[in-house]
Amino acid sequence: MGTLIKQECFKLCKKKSTFIIPIIIILLMVVQAIISKNYDDVFSPQSSIESAFSGFSWFIFLLIIQASTIISMEFYHGTIKNLLYRKYTRTNIIISKIITLVIFSLLYFIISIVVGFILWAIFFNDINLLESKGDELSLLSKMLLTGLGTYVGTWLVLSVTLLISCAMKSPGVSIAVGIVFYFATSILSGILTIIVDKWEWLKW
């Protein structure tokens, strides 16, 4: 299993998107920080800090792409045969890919938090991250809780994305379906929030 995980990490490290897209996302975070600093009516500094300057949301798309292609690319390039010919079972192969995604998803979310702290220190060091008023949580707590909630929600989407990528052998179709599914779940969650306000028992 350890060998499979190392191989999967090696494959992802060799993909250009693994490094290029995070750099683009970090640049987008910097742009939002600049806009928040100069036009706080567009992005309020507090909400930007809570969302790690939207880093959490942007990295979801990268993880959907990785989850969509981590299996379908094996079929697309025919390398799945090399894996199945070895001593490893299909279950071992799937689990190793999931563990690899868990490692990279944790890494991406840690990067979001670290970059969020750096941008706060550069642009909004006059805002106290640890200050809390009454029952309201501090900005630091809100950022960490937002990251945790987004991470859990991301894996709910990724679990279905992995299922889709197993059924569809085309990487492009898998990515498109995964992103559409993410937007669909976002719309549904918004509708559910409105409904739960009227009928609280539905939250269960």
Phi and psi restraints in degrees (value plus and minus 20) as a CYANA .aco file:
   2 GLY   PHI     -80.3   -40.3
   2 GLY   PSI     -59.0   -19.0
   3 THR   PHI     -84.4   -44.4
   3 THR   PSI     -61.9   -21.9
   4 LEU   PHI     -82.2   -42.2
   4 LEU   PSI     -62.4   -22.4
   5 ILE   PHI     -84.3   -44.3
   5 ILE   PSI     -61.6   -21.6
   6 LYS   PHI     -81.8   -41.8
   6 LYS   PSI     -60.4   -20.4
   7 GLN   PHI     -85.4   -45.4
   7 GLN   PSI     -61.7   -21.7
   8 GLU   PHI     -86.1   -46.1
   8 GLU   PSI     -60.8   -20.8
   9 CYS   PHI     -83.5   -43.5
   9 CYS   PSI     -58.7   -18.7
  10 PHE   PHI     -83.7   -43.7
  10 PHE   PSI     -61.9   -21.9
  11 LYS   PHI     -81.9   -41.9
  11 LYS   PSI     -65.2   -25.2
  12 LEU   PHI     -86.7   -46.7
  12 LEU   PSI     -57.0   -17.0
  13 CYS   PHI     -86.2   -46.2
  13 CYS   PSI     -47.7    -7.7
  14 LYS   PHI    -100.8   -60.8
  14 LYS   PSI     -33.9     6.1
  15 LYS   PHI     -99.7   -59.7
  15 LYS   PSI     111.0   151.0
  16 LYS   PHI     -83.5   -43.5
  16 LYS   PSI     -54.2   -14.2
  17 SER   PHI     -84.4   -44.4
  17 SER   PSI     -45.5    -5.5
  18 THR   PHI     -81.6   -41.6
  18 THR   PSI     -48.6    -8.6
  19 PHE   PHI    -131.6   -91.6
  19 PHE   PSI     -54.5   -14.5
  20 ILE   PHI     -89.0   -49.0
  20 ILE   PSI     -67.4   -27.4
  21 ILE   PHI     -83.1   -43.1
  21 ILE   PSI     -63.6   -23.6
  22 PRO   PHI     -78.2   -38.2
  22 PRO   PSI     -56.5   -16.5
  23 ILE   PHI     -84.1   -44.1
  23 ILE   PSI     -61.8   -21.8
  24 ILE   PHI     -82.9   -42.9
  24 ILE   PSI     -61.6   -21.6
  25 ILE   PHI     -83.9   -43.9
  25 ILE   PSI     -61.8   -21.8
  26 ILE   PHI     -82.3   -42.3
  26 ILE   PSI     -59.6   -19.6
  27 LEU   PHI     -83.7   -43.7
  27 LEU   PSI     -59.5   -19.5
  28 LEU   PHI     -84.6   -44.6
  28 LEU   PSI     -56.4   -16.4
  29 MET   PHI     -84.8   -44.8
  29 MET   PSI     -60.6   -20.6
  30 VAL   PHI     -83.5   -43.5
  30 VAL   PSI     -61.8   -21.8
  31 VAL   PHI     -81.0   -41.0
  31 VAL   PSI     -63.6   -23.6
  32 GLN   PHI     -85.2   -45.2
  32 GLN   PSI     -57.4   -17.4
  33 ALA   PHI     -83.2   -43.2
  33 ALA   PSI     -61.4   -21.4
  34 ILE   PHI     -85.4   -45.4
  34 ILE   PSI     -63.2   -23.2
  35 ILE   PHI     -83.3   -43.3
  35 ILE   PSI     -63.0   -23.0
  36 SER   PHI     -82.4   -42.4
  36 SER   PSI     -55.1   -15.1
  37 LYS   PHI     -90.3   -50.3
  37 LYS   PSI     -59.5   -19.5
  38 ASN   PHI    -117.1   -77.1
  38 ASN   PSI     -48.5    -8.5
  39 TYR   PHI    -152.5  -112.5
  39 TYR   PSI      56.9    96.9
  40 ASP   PHI     -90.7   -50.7
  40 ASP   PSI     -29.8    10.2
  41 ASP   PHI     -99.7   -59.7
  41 ASP   PSI     -37.7     2.3
  42 VAL   PHI    -105.9   -65.9
  42 VAL   PSI     -75.5   -35.5
  43 PHE   PHI    -146.2  -106.2
  43 PHE   PSI      93.0   133.0
  44 SER   PHI     -89.9   -49.9
  44 SER   PSI     120.8   160.8
  45 PRO   PHI     -76.4   -36.4
  45 PRO   PSI     -59.6   -19.6
  46 GLN   PHI     -83.9   -43.9
  46 GLN   PSI     -67.5   -27.5
  47 SER   PHI     -87.8   -47.8
  47 SER   PSI     -53.6   -13.6
  48 SER   PHI     -85.8   -45.8
  48 SER   PSI     -62.4   -22.4
  49 ILE   PHI     -85.4   -45.4
  49 ILE   PSI     -61.8   -21.8
  50 GLU   PHI     -78.8   -38.8
  50 GLU   PSI     -59.0   -19.0
  51 SER   PHI    -111.2   -71.2
  51 SER   PSI      -9.4    30.6
  52 ALA   PHI      33.7    73.7
  52 ALA   PSI      22.7    62.7
  53 PHE   PHI      36.6    76.6
  53 PHE   PSI      21.8    61.8
  54 SER   PHI      45.4    85.4
  54 SER   PSI      -5.9    34.1
  55 GLY   PHI     -82.5   -42.5
  55 GLY   PSI     -58.7   -18.7
  56 PHE   PHI     -79.3   -39.3
  56 PHE   PSI     -64.8   -24.8
  57 SER   PHI     -88.3   -48.3
  57 SER   PSI     -61.9   -21.9
  58 TRP   PHI     -85.6   -45.6
  58 TRP   PSI     -57.5   -17.5
  59 PHE   PHI     -89.8   -49.8
  59 PHE   PSI     -40.2    -0.2
  60 ILE   PHI     -79.2   -39.2
  60 ILE   PSI     -62.7   -22.7
  61 PHE   PHI     -83.6   -43.6
  61 PHE   PSI     -59.9   -19.9
  62 LEU   PHI     -83.8   -43.8
  62 LEU   PSI     -61.3   -21.3
  63 LEU   PHI     -88.0   -48.0
  63 LEU   PSI     -54.7   -14.7
  64 ILE   PHI     -83.3   -43.3
  64 ILE   PSI     -61.9   -21.9
  65 ILE   PHI     -83.0   -43.0
  65 ILE   PSI     -64.5   -24.5
  66 GLN   PHI     -84.6   -44.6
  66 GLN   PSI     -63.3   -23.3
  67 ALA   PHI     -87.2   -47.2
  67 ALA   PSI     -53.8   -13.8
  68 SER   PHI     -91.7   -51.7
  68 SER   PSI     -51.7   -11.7
  69 THR   PHI    -121.0   -81.0
  69 THR   PSI     -34.8     5.2
  70 ILE   PHI     -83.9   -43.9
  70 ILE   PSI     -46.4    -6.4
  71 ILE   PHI    -125.9   -85.9
  71 ILE   PSI     -65.5   -25.5
  72 SER   PHI     -83.4   -43.4
  72 SER   PSI     -50.9   -10.9
  73 MET   PHI     -86.7   -46.7
  73 MET   PSI     -49.1    -9.1
  74 GLU   PHI     -83.8   -43.8
  74 GLU   PSI     -61.2   -21.2
  75 PHE   PHI     -91.8   -51.8
  75 PHE   PSI     -58.9   -18.9
  76 TYR   PHI     -83.2   -43.2
  76 TYR   PSI     -61.1   -21.1
  77 HIS   PHI    -115.3   -75.3
  77 HIS   PSI     -22.8    17.2
  78 GLY   PHI      56.4    96.4
  78 GLY   PSI     -10.3    29.7
  79 THR   PHI     -98.0   -58.0
  79 THR   PSI     -31.2     8.8
  80 ILE   PHI     -81.7   -41.7
  80 ILE   PSI     -50.1   -10.1
  81 LYS   PHI     -85.1   -45.1
  81 LYS   PSI     -59.0   -19.0
  82 ASN   PHI     -83.5   -43.5
  82 ASN   PSI     -54.7   -14.7
  83 LEU   PHI     -91.9   -51.9
  83 LEU   PSI     -62.9   -22.9
  84 LEU   PHI     -92.4   -52.4
  84 LEU   PSI     -43.9    -3.9
  85 TYR   PHI     -92.4   -52.4
  85 TYR   PSI     -38.6     1.4
  86 ARG   PHI    -101.1   -61.1
  86 ARG   PSI    -192.0  -152.0
  87 LYS   PHI     -97.0   -57.0
  87 LYS   PSI     -28.2    11.8
  88 TYR   PHI     -99.5   -59.5
  88 TYR   PSI     123.8   163.8
  89 THR   PHI    -106.3   -66.3
  89 THR   PSI     147.2   187.2
  90 ARG   PHI     -82.6   -42.6
  90 ARG   PSI     -56.2   -16.2
  91 THR   PHI     -81.8   -41.8
  91 THR   PSI     -64.1   -24.1
  92 ASN   PHI     -81.2   -41.2
  92 ASN   PSI     -60.3   -20.3
  93 ILE   PHI     -84.2   -44.2
  93 ILE   PSI     -65.8   -25.8
  94 ILE   PHI     -84.8   -44.8
  94 ILE   PSI     -65.3   -25.3
  95 ILE   PHI     -82.5   -42.5
  95 ILE   PSI     -60.4   -20.4
  96 SER   PHI     -83.0   -43.0
  96 SER   PSI     -57.2   -17.2
  97 LYS   PHI     -88.7   -48.7
  97 LYS   PSI     -58.9   -18.9
  98 ILE   PHI     -85.8   -45.8
  98 ILE   PSI     -64.7   -24.7
  99 ILE   PHI     -80.8   -40.8
  99 ILE   PSI     -60.4   -20.4
 100 THR   PHI     -81.7   -41.7
 100 THR   PSI     -62.5   -22.5
 101 LEU   PHI     -84.7   -44.7
 101 LEU   PSI     -57.6   -17.6
 102 VAL   PHI     -81.6   -41.6
 102 VAL   PSI     -64.8   -24.8
 103 ILE   PHI     -80.8   -40.8
 103 ILE   PSI     -68.1   -28.1
 104 PHE   PHI     -90.1   -50.1
 104 PHE   PSI     -56.1   -16.1
 105 SER   PHI     -85.8   -45.8
 105 SER   PSI     -60.7   -20.7
 106 LEU   PHI     -82.5   -42.5
 106 LEU   PSI     -61.8   -21.8
 107 LEU   PHI     -82.3   -42.3
 107 LEU   PSI     -63.7   -23.7
 108 TYR   PHI     -84.1   -44.1
 108 TYR   PSI     -61.0   -21.0
 109 PHE   PHI     -91.4   -51.4
 109 PHE   PSI     -54.0   -14.0
 110 ILE   PHI     -84.4   -44.4
 110 ILE   PSI     -60.8   -20.8
 111 ILE   PHI     -80.0   -40.0
 111 ILE   PSI     -62.4   -22.4
 112 SER   PHI     -79.3   -39.3
 112 SER   PSI     -65.2   -25.2
 113 ILE   PHI     -86.1   -46.1
 113 ILE   PSI     -64.9   -24.9
 114 VAL   PHI     -82.8   -42.8
 114 VAL   PSI     -67.5   -27.5
 115 VAL   PHI     -83.8   -43.8
 115 VAL   PSI     -56.9   -16.9
 116 GLY   PHI     -80.4   -40.4
 116 GLY   PSI     -62.2   -22.2
 117 PHE   PHI     -84.0   -44.0
 117 PHE   PSI     -62.6   -22.6
 118 ILE   PHI     -82.8   -42.8
 118 ILE   PSI     -64.2   -24.2
 119 LEU   PHI     -86.4   -46.4
 119 LEU   PSI     -56.6   -16.6
 120 TRP   PHI     -82.3   -42.3
 120 TRP   PSI     -64.0   -24.0
 121 ALA   PHI     -84.7   -44.7
 121 ALA   PSI     -52.5   -12.5
 122 ILE   PHI    -100.8   -60.8
 122 ILE   PSI     -65.7   -25.7
 123 PHE   PHI    -123.4   -83.4
 123 PHE   PSI     -50.3   -10.3
 124 PHE   PHI    -151.2  -111.2
 124 PHE   PSI      19.8    59.8
 125 ASN   PHI     -89.5   -49.5
 125 ASN   PSI     -28.6    11.4
 126 ASP   PHI    -101.0   -61.0
 126 ASP   PSI     -31.6     8.4
 127 ILE   PHI    -113.0   -73.0
 127 ILE   PSI     107.3   147.3
 128 ASN   PHI    -101.6   -61.6
 128 ASN   PSI      96.8   136.8
 129 LEU   PHI     -93.2   -53.2
 129 LEU   PSI     -44.8    -4.8
 130 LEU   PHI    -116.1   -76.1
 130 LEU   PSI     -26.0    14.0
 131 GLU   PHI     -94.9   -54.9
 131 GLU   PSI     112.4   152.4
 132 SER   PHI    -150.0  -110.0
 132 SER   PSI     120.5   160.5
 133 LYS   PHI    -133.4   -93.4
 133 LYS   PSI      96.5   136.5
 134 GLY   PHI      42.2    82.2
 134 GLY   PSI    -148.2  -108.2
 135 ASP   PHI    -104.1   -64.1
 135 ASP   PSI     -25.5    14.5
 136 GLU   PHI     -94.7   -54.7
 136 GLU   PSI     117.3   157.3
 137 LEU   PHI     -95.3   -55.3
 137 LEU   PSI     137.8   177.8
 138 SER   PHI     -91.9   -51.9
 138 SER   PSI     142.7   182.7
 139 LEU   PHI     -82.6   -42.6
 139 LEU   PSI     -54.4   -14.4
 140 LEU   PHI     -83.9   -43.9
 140 LEU   PSI     -65.4   -25.4
 141 SER   PHI     -83.1   -43.1
 141 SER   PSI     -60.4   -20.4
 142 LYS   PHI     -84.4   -44.4
 142 LYS   PSI     -60.8   -20.8
 143 MET   PHI     -83.4   -43.4
 143 MET   PSI     -65.8   -25.8
 144 LEU   PHI     -86.9   -46.9
 144 LEU   PSI     -59.6   -19.6
 145 LEU   PHI     -88.8   -48.8
 145 LEU   PSI     -57.5   -17.5
 146 THR   PHI     -82.7   -42.7
 146 THR   PSI     -62.7   -22.7
 147 GLY   PHI     -83.1   -43.1
 147 GLY   PSI     -62.9   -22.9
 148 LEU   PHI     -84.5   -44.5
 148 LEU   PSI     -65.5   -25.5
 149 GLY   PHI     -84.1   -44.1
 149 GLY   PSI     -61.0   -21.0
 150 THR   PHI     -85.6   -45.6
 150 THR   PSI     -57.9   -17.9
 151 TYR   PHI     -83.5   -43.5
 151 TYR   PSI     -65.0   -25.0
 152 VAL   PHI     -83.9   -43.9
 152 VAL   PSI     -65.7   -25.7
 153 GLY   PHI     -82.9   -42.9
 153 GLY   PSI     -55.9   -15.9
 154 THR   PHI     -81.6   -41.6
 154 THR   PSI     -61.8   -21.8
 155 TRP   PHI     -92.9   -52.9
 155 TRP   PSI     -43.3    -3.3
 156 LEU   PHI     -86.0   -46.0
 156 LEU   PSI     -59.2   -19.2
 157 VAL   PHI     -92.5   -52.5
 157 VAL   PSI     -62.3   -22.3
 158 LEU   PHI     -84.6   -44.6
 158 LEU   PSI     -53.5   -13.5
 159 SER   PHI     -82.5   -42.5
 159 SER   PSI     -60.1   -20.1
 160 VAL   PHI     -94.1   -54.1
 160 VAL   PSI     -56.2   -16.2
 161 THR   PHI     -81.4   -41.4
 161 THR   PSI     -61.0   -21.0
 162 LEU   PHI     -83.2   -43.2
 162 LEU   PSI     -59.3   -19.3
 163 LEU   PHI     -83.2   -43.2
 163 LEU   PSI     -62.3   -22.3
 164 ILE   PHI     -85.0   -45.0
 164 ILE   PSI     -61.8   -21.8
 165 SER   PHI     -86.1   -46.1
 165 SER   PSI     -47.5    -7.5
 166 CYS   PHI     -91.7   -51.7
 166 CYS   PSI     -53.4   -13.4
 167 ALA   PHI    -102.7   -62.7
 167 ALA   PSI     -50.4   -10.4
 168 MET   PHI    -130.9   -90.9
 168 MET   PSI     104.2   144.2
 169 LYS   PHI    -109.2   -69.2
 169 LYS   PSI     -22.3    17.7
 170 SER   PHI    -114.9   -74.9
 170 SER   PSI     101.1   141.1
 171 PRO   PHI     -78.9   -38.9
 171 PRO   PSI     -61.9   -21.9
 172 GLY   PHI     -81.8   -41.8
 172 GLY   PSI     -64.9   -24.9
 173 VAL   PHI     -85.0   -45.0
 173 VAL   PSI     -60.4   -20.4
 174 SER   PHI     -81.9   -41.9
 174 SER   PSI     -63.7   -23.7
 175 ILE   PHI     -84.2   -44.2
 175 ILE   PSI     -65.3   -25.3
 176 ALA   PHI     -81.2   -41.2
 176 ALA   PSI     -65.9   -25.9
 177 VAL   PHI     -85.2   -45.2
 177 VAL   PSI     -60.0   -20.0
 178 GLY   PHI     -82.4   -42.4
 178 GLY   PSI     -63.9   -23.9
 179 ILE   PHI     -89.2   -49.2
 179 ILE   PSI     -61.6   -21.6
 180 VAL   PHI     -80.8   -40.8
 180 VAL   PSI     -61.6   -21.6
 181 PHE   PHI     -83.0   -43.0
 181 PHE   PSI     -57.9   -17.9
 182 TYR   PHI     -83.6   -43.6
 182 TYR   PSI     -66.1   -26.1
 183 PHE   PHI     -84.3   -44.3
 183 PHE   PSI     -58.1   -18.1
 184 ALA   PHI     -83.2   -43.2
 184 ALA   PSI     -63.5   -23.5
 185 THR   PHI     -86.8   -46.8
 185 THR   PSI     -53.8   -13.8
 186 SER   PHI     -85.0   -45.0
 186 SER   PSI     -62.1   -22.1
 187 ILE   PHI     -85.6   -45.6
 187 ILE   PSI     -63.1   -23.1
 188 LEU   PHI     -83.4   -43.4
 188 LEU   PSI     -59.1   -19.1
 189 SER   PHI     -85.4   -45.4
 189 SER   PSI     -56.5   -16.5
 190 GLY   PHI     -84.7   -44.7
 190 GLY   PSI     -61.4   -21.4
 191 ILE   PHI     -85.0   -45.0
 191 ILE   PSI     -62.3   -22.3
 192 LEU   PHI     -82.6   -42.6
 192 LEU   PSI     -56.9   -16.9
 193 THR   PHI     -80.7   -40.7
 193 THR   PSI     -61.8   -21.8
 194 ILE   PHI     -87.0   -47.0
 194 ILE   PSI     -62.5   -22.5
 195 ILE   PHI     -87.3   -47.3
 195 ILE   PSI     -60.3   -20.3
 196 VAL   PHI     -83.4   -43.4
 196 VAL   PSI     -51.6   -11.6
 197 ASP   PHI     -81.8   -41.8
 197 ASP   PSI     -49.3    -9.3
 198 LYS   PHI    -108.9   -68.9
 198 LYS   PSI     -60.9   -20.9
 199 TRP   PHI    -145.1  -105.1
 199 TRP   PSI      74.6   114.6
 200 GLU   PHI     -83.4   -43.4
 200 GLU   PSI     -49.4    -9.4
 201 TRP   PHI     -85.3   -45.3
 201 TRP   PSI     -38.5     1.5
 202 LEU   PHI     -89.9   -49.9
 202 LEU   PSI     -38.2     1.8
 203 LYS   PHI     -83.9   -43.9
 203 LYS   PSI     -43.7    -3.7
